[in-house]
Each structure stands twice: as C-alpha cells, then as structure tokens.
C-alpha cells in the first residue's frame, strides 16, 4: 500500500504535462495511417504498370521507376514517423517515472551538489 500518496494538484500537474505528448501521438498515428494508405495507392499503381510497353492506351500511366522511388520515399517517411512515435512514448514514460521517483532537475538542486 502507498504510504505517501500524491496530492490532487500533483496528479493534475503530471496529467497536464502528459496531455501535449498524447495529442502528438494521436497526430502521428493519423499521419502514419495517411502514409500507409498512400503507399497502398502506389503499390496498386505499380501493379497496373505491369502492362507491356507496346500497349499504347495504358502507356500514359508512367514508369515503374517513378513508382519505386515513391514507394521508397513512403517507406522512409513511415519509418521516421514510427521512430518519432516511439520517441514521444519514451519521453512520456520517462516523465511519469521521473515524477514517481520525485526526481527534480531544477537549478537549486543542481547548484547544491
């Protein structure tokens, strides 16, 4: 059982400090969903581009080299968005752990040591 429970003001402070990263995580999740749907469209278009070169009606769809470059850029964008999401999650965890262990980084505690 907890002997030293935090006060309501302490809990509200921690929750308010965690709210912004939570909204950022939601935005990153929506961004990743958009990137994945965009990648699906690129892959579908690449499948359409498997048409022979002598088909003049469908030759306007573009080359597969462009689709490969777009798919590679989408993969990189998804990778970095996931890395950003993991980083934000780790920052929230560190902030909550710091509060639970009551670790302070203010100037007064640094100058006294």
C-alpha positions as CSV (number, residue, x, y, z in Angstrom):
1,X,0.0,0.0,0.0
2,X,1.2,3.5,-0.8
3,X,2.2,5.4,2.3
4,X,2.9,8.7,0.5
5,X,0.1,9.3,-2.0
6,X,0.4,12.3,-4.3
7,X,-2.0,15.2,-3.9
8,X,-4.6,16.1,-6.5
9,X,-2.6,19.1,-7.6
10,X,0.5,17.0,-8.2
11,X,-1.6,14.5,-10.2
12,X,-3.2,17.3,-12.2
13,X,0.2,18.7,-13.0
14,X,1.5,15.4,-14.3
15,X,-1.6,14.8,-16.4
16,X,-1.4,18.3,-17.9
17,X,2.3,17.7,-18.7
18,X,1.4,14.4,-20.4
19,X,-1.5,15.8,-22.4
20,X,0.5,17.5,-25.2
21,X,2.6,14.4,-26.0
22,X,-0.6,12.4,-26.0
23,X,-2.1,14.7,-28.7
24,X,1.2,14.5,-30.6
25,X,0.9,10.7,-30.5
26,X,-2.6,10.9,-31.9
27,X,-1.5,13.2,-34.7
28,X,1.4,10.9,-35.5
29,X,-0.9,7.9,-35.6
30,X,-3.2,9.7,-38.1
31,X,-0.2,10.7,-40.1
32,X,1.1,7.1,-40.3
33,X,-2.4,6.0,-41.4
34,X,-2.3,8.5,-44.2
35,X,1.2,7.4,-45.3
36,X,0.2,3.8,-45.3
37,X,-2.9,4.5,-47.5
38,X,-0.7,6.5,-49.8
39,X,1.7,3.6,-50.0
40,X,-1.2,1.2,-50.8
41,X,-2.1,3.5,-53.7
42,X,1.5,3.5,-55.0
43,X,1.6,-0.3,-54.8
44,X,-1.7,-0.6,-56.6
45,X,-0.5,1.7,-59.3
46,X,2.7,-0.3,-59.6
47,X,0.6,-3.5,-60.2
48,X,-1.2,-1.6,-63.0
49,X,2.1,-0.6,-64.5
50,X,3.0,-4.3,-65.1
51,X,1.5,-3.7,-68.6
52,X,3.6,-4.4,-71.7
53,X,5.3,-1.4,-73.3
54,X,3.6,-1.9,-76.7
55,X,0.1,-1.1,-75.1
56,X,-0.3,2.5,-76.2
57,X,-3.6,3.0,-74.3
58,X,-2.0,2.5,-70.9
59,X,1.5,3.8,-71.5
60,X,0.5,7.2,-70.0
61,X,0.3,5.7,-66.5
62,X,4.1,6.2,-66.0
63,X,7.1,4.1,-65.5
64,X,7.8,1.7,-62.7
65,X,11.0,3.6,-61.8
66,X,8.9,6.6,-60.6
67,X,6.7,4.2,-58.6
68,X,9.7,2.6,-57.0
69,X,11.1,5.9,-55.9
70,X,7.8,7.0,-54.5
71,X,7.4,3.7,-52.6
72,X,10.9,4.1,-51.2
73,X,10.2,7.6,-50.0
74,X,6.9,6.4,-48.4
75,X,8.7,3.6,-46.6
76,X,11.3,6.1,-45.2
77,X,8.5,8.5,-44.2
78,X,6.7,5.7,-42.4
79,X,9.9,4.6,-40.7
80,X,10.7,8.1,-39.4
81,X,7.1,8.6,-38.2
82,X,7.2,5.4,-36.3
83,X,10.6,6.4,-34.8
84,X,9.0,9.7,-33.7
85,X,6.1,7.9,-32.1
86,X,8.4,5.7,-30.2
87,X,10.5,8.6,-29.0
88,X,7.4,10.5,-27.8
89,X,6.2,7.4,-26.0
90,X,9.6,7.0,-24.3
91,X,9.6,10.7,-23.3
92,X,6.1,10.3,-21.7
93,X,7.3,7.2,-19.8
94,X,10.4,9.0,-18.6
95,X,8.4,11.9,-17.4
96,X,6.0,9.7,-15.5
97,X,8.8,7.7,-13.9
98,X,10.6,10.9,-13.0
99,X,7.6,12.1,-11.2
100,X,7.0,8.8,-9.4
101,X,10.6,8.8,-8.1
102,X,10.3,12.6,-7.4
103,X,13.5,13.3,-9.4
104,X,14.0,17.1,-9.7
105,X,16.2,18.9,-12.2
106,X,15.7,22.4,-11.1
107,X,18.6,24.8,-10.7
108,X,18.6,24.8,-6.9
109,X,19.2,21.1,-6.6
110,X,22.0,21.2,-9.2
111,X,23.9,24.1,-7.6
112,X,23.9,22.5,-4.1
113,X,25.7,19.3,-5.3
